[in-house]
Amino acid sequence: MGVSLKDVAQRAGVSMKTVSNVVNDYPYVSPATRERVQQAIKDLGYRPNLTARHLRKGRTGIIALAVPELGNPYFADLASAVIDAAAQHDHTVLLDHTAGLREKEVLVAQGFRAHIIDGLILSPIQLETEDLLARLDGPPLVLLGEREYDAPYDHIAIDNVAAARTAVQHLIALGRRRIAFLGARQESLRQPAHLRLRGWREEIRASGGTPDGSLVVATDGYDHRDGAAAMAYLLDRAEPPDAVFAYNDLIALGAMRVLFERGLRVPEDIAVVGFDDIEEGRYAAVSLTTVAPDKAAIARLAVDCLVERIDAGTPTAAFPRRILPGYTLVERESTIGRGTPAAHP
């Protein structure tokens, strides 16, 4: 038999209600009593019955996280951070994989599995504003990612335009002038790829240059092979770039592989910057300079916002919040050569 609330109460010499107040962190307990109860909990190895607690509140204690691609290291890192943040609120996380398909994102957003979750954190790729406005009911929702929506839900996303400008500014400061952008897309202008491309354009103009459209390469996807194909395309042109800013680290690493195969040096011949700060980039033969979103902050803010909506019983927000977590530019060998890495906000 496990240790019960009654056992703790007897050990501490208090009522079961007092033990419950301490376990639930209610403020109206004297410091001496709280300390006595906490010591009894420690001595007996008591563990609260979270399932019973959630059921008393009419909840399941489960929140869902839906992302486009769990195989992408960025989303794997993010999922891990969300799980850690949810645990601080005694919630379990159910992971869902949408493959970036609109039909799956709509299914998740409009209440799929609503009967077993208390709330949803969704990172959409193809979802449109009208899809969210058609969401008549369902559990509270918090949005992740850089697509912008005019919908009554809190949204957590870094400033992609500013982050891209930081990356390009770094390359310009190193004397690079023909800076390519790999990973452009043809979809909605609200896609993160368009926002990062916009930052590329703005920073080049701010430096007195003129953005060269021939240095912008669209890709079918966001993987190593896409970066390799894009880099090969640029190198076969008459005037190759002297630097590359890639939509993400996977594209950047694919590009660096092609540069190696063509006998070009990174960063001496072509400098490379990625985006996401995945582990593979840190341990590449030439470590990758990258924009590092604060994934822990993104996860914590998303979970905190969601739990706040769950506790308040308000699935939608009259004044939805747009929260911008921070990021850093982590300078490594792919732009500054061998030396001590540095990070700048």
N, C-alpha and C positions, 0 to 999 in steps of 0.2 A: 504494500500500500504506500502511496506517495504521502508526502507531508501536506497536511491540510491547513487552511486558514485558522481553524480552531486550535491546532497544535501550536502555531506561532503565537496566537493570542494567549494561550496558557503559559507558554515559555516566557513571554514578555510581561505577563500579569496585566493585560489590558483586554478590552472587548474586541470581538471579531470586527465590529464596525471600525474601530480605531486602526486595526491592521489593514482593513480595506482602504481606509483613507490614506495611510502611508504608502501602500502599494500603488494607489492611483495618483499619488503625489498631490493630494489636496493640501492647501496651504494652512488650514486651521488645525494644526497639530503642533504641540509645543516641541521645541528642539530636543529636550531630554526624552520625551516619549518617543519621538521619531527615531532617535538614536537607539533606544532600547529595542524597538520593534525591528529596526534594520539589523541589529546584532542578532536577534532571535532568528530572523530570516536567514542570515549568513550561517549561524550555528546549525540550523536544521536543514539547510540546503533547499529551502522552499522555492518553488517555481510557480508563478501565477498561471492559472488556466486561461490562456489567451482566447481559446475558442469560446469558452463560456462567457468571457467578458464581451467579446464581439457580438455574440448571439443576444446577450441582454440588451445591447444597443441596436439590435435589428440589422447587424452587419455581418459580413463574412470574414473580414480581416484580410481580404485579398484585393490588391490593385493590379491592373494590367499595364504592361508596357508594350506598345506595338511599334516596331521599327521596320525599315525597308529591307534590311539585310543583316542578319546576325553573323554571317560569315565575314563581313567587313570589320576589320579590327577596331575602327572607331566606334561602331555600334556595340561591339562586344565590350569594349571598355566602358561605354556609357551605361550599358545594361548592368554591369558589375557595380558601378557607382550608384545606380538607382536602387539596386537590391540593398546595398549598405545603408543608403539614406532611409529607405522604407523600414528597415529593421529598427531604426531609432524610434519609429512610431508604432512598433509591434505589428507591422503589416508584412505579408508575404507578397511576392511579385510573380505574376503570371506573364510569361513572355509570349508575344505573338509576332509572327513574321509575315509581312504583307507583300514582300517582293517588289515594293514600289508600284503595285498595280492599283489603279483607281478603284476597281470593283471590290478589292479586298479592303482597301482603306475605308471605303464607304460602308462596307459590312461591319467593320470594327467600330467606326465612328457612330453609326446609327443604332448601336445597341446589341451587337453580337456578343454573347456571353454576359449580358447585363445582369442576368439572374445570379451570377456567381462572383461578381466583383463589386467593390464599393466605389471604384473610380478608375479612370483611364488616362494614361499619359501616351500621347500619340505623336509620332514623328512622321508626318505625311510628305509624299513627293508629288503625287498627282491629284490629290484632293482639291476641290474647288470650294470657294466660299459658299456657293449655293448648296453644296453637300452638307456643310455644317449648319446652315440656316434651316435645312430640312430636318435637322435632328430635333424632333419634337419632345422627346423625353430621354431617359437613360441616365446613367450615373454621371457624376461630375467629370469634366474633361479638362486637361491641360495640354496645350500644344507645344511641341518642340520643333526646332529647325528654323530655317531662315525664310521660308515662304511666308508672305504676309497675308493675313486674313482679316476682313472686316466682319468679325463674328464675336459673340459674347462669351469668349473663353480666354483665360489667361494664357500668355504665350511667352516662352523662354527661348531666347536666341541671341547669339553674339552678333555684333555689328559687322557683317561680312564686308561691307564696302570699306569701312575703316581698317579692318584686319588686312584686306588685300592691299590697301594703300601702304600699310606698314611694311608688307613684304616687298613691294615694288620700290618703295623709298630706300630700303636696305640695299637692293641691287643697284639703284642709281648712285647711291653714296659710294659704292665700290667701283664706280666708273663704267658700269654697264649701260649700253644705250639701245641695243637691239634686243629688247626683252619680249620673249614670246609668251603667250598664254595658251596652255594646253587644257582642254576639258570644257570648251564652250558647248552649249546645248541649244536646241532649236525650240524648246518648249517655252512656257509662260515666262514673262519677264520677271516674275516673282521668284523664280527658281534661284537657289543659292549660286549656281554657276553664273547666272547673269549678274548677280550682285557682285561677285568677285571679279568678273570681267569689267564691270562698271568701275570698281575700285582701281583696277589696272589702268583703265583709260584716264581716270581723274588724276592719278598720281603722275602719269607720264605728261599730261598737259600741264600740271602744276609745276613740273620741273623744266618747262619750256620746250618740251618735245611734242611730236605729233604721233598719236597712236597709229601704228601700221597694221591695217587689217590683214595683211598677208602673213602676219606673225600670230594670228589667232587661229587655232585649230580645233574644230569640233570633234568630239569623240562619241562613239556609240554607247560606251559605258564608262565606268570609273575604276577600271582595274589595271593591273600591270600591262596587259596586252594592249590596252587602249593607249597608254602612255608610250609604249614602244612603237606602235604604228604611227602615232602623231609625231614623235621625234624623228623617225626615219623619213617621214614626209618632209619635214622641215630641212633636214640635212641634205636631201636630194635637190633642194632649190638652189638658185644661184647665190643668194645671200643668206646664209644661215644666221641664226641668232647668236648673241654672245651670252645670253642668260635665258632661263626658263622659269616662269612662275606657273606651277601646276595647280589644278583645281583641288587635288588631294595628294596625299603621300603615295598612294598606290600608283597613280599616274606618274608622279615624279620618279619613283623607283624604276618603273618600266622605261622611262626616258633615259635614266642613268645607265641602264643596262645596254641600251643601243649605243650610247656615247662610248662606253667601254669597248664594245664590239667594233666600232668604227675607228678606234685608236685615238679618240679625243680624251683630253684630261678634264676632270672636274675637281676644282673650279677654274683651273688655269685657262682652258679654252672656252668652256661654257659653265656658268654657275647655275645652280638649281635650287629652287625653293618649293617646298610642298605645303600641305595644309592638313592638320589633324593631330600631328605628333603621335603616330603609332609606334609601337615598340620596334618593329622591323626597321624603321628609319634610323633609330638610335644606334643599331648594331650593324648597319650596312657597311660594306668595305670602305666607302666614303660616307661618313655619317651625314644625315640629311638635315639641312636647315629647314625649319618648318614653323608655321603658325600653330600654336598650341592653345586650343580653347580650354577654358577651365572646366573640365568635365565633371569634377566633383561638385563645383558650384552649380552647374547646370542641373545635375541630378538632385542636389539638395533643394534648390529653389523649386523645381518641378514638384517634388514630393511634398514640400511644405505647403505650396499653393493648393495642391490637390487635397491634402488632409484638411486644410482650412475650409475648403468647399464642402468636403464630406461632413465635417463636424457642424458646419453651419446649415447643412441641408439645402444648399443653394447650388444646383448643378450649373447654372449660368451666372454671368456677372453683368450687372447693369453698367459697370465701368471696368471692363476687362483691362488687366495689367499687361503691359509689354515690358518685360524685364530683360536687361542686357547684361549677362555675365561677362567677366573679363577674359582676356586672352593675352598671350605673350608671343613674341617672336624669339624662337630658340635658335641661336646662331651656331651652326656646326660646320664641318669640313666642306660641305658641298658649296659653300659660298666664301668662307674665310680661310680655307685650307687647314693644315695641321695646326693645332693650338688649343687653347682652353676655350670650351664652349661658353657662350654668354646668352643670357635671356633678357629681353627688354619688353616692357609693357607696351 
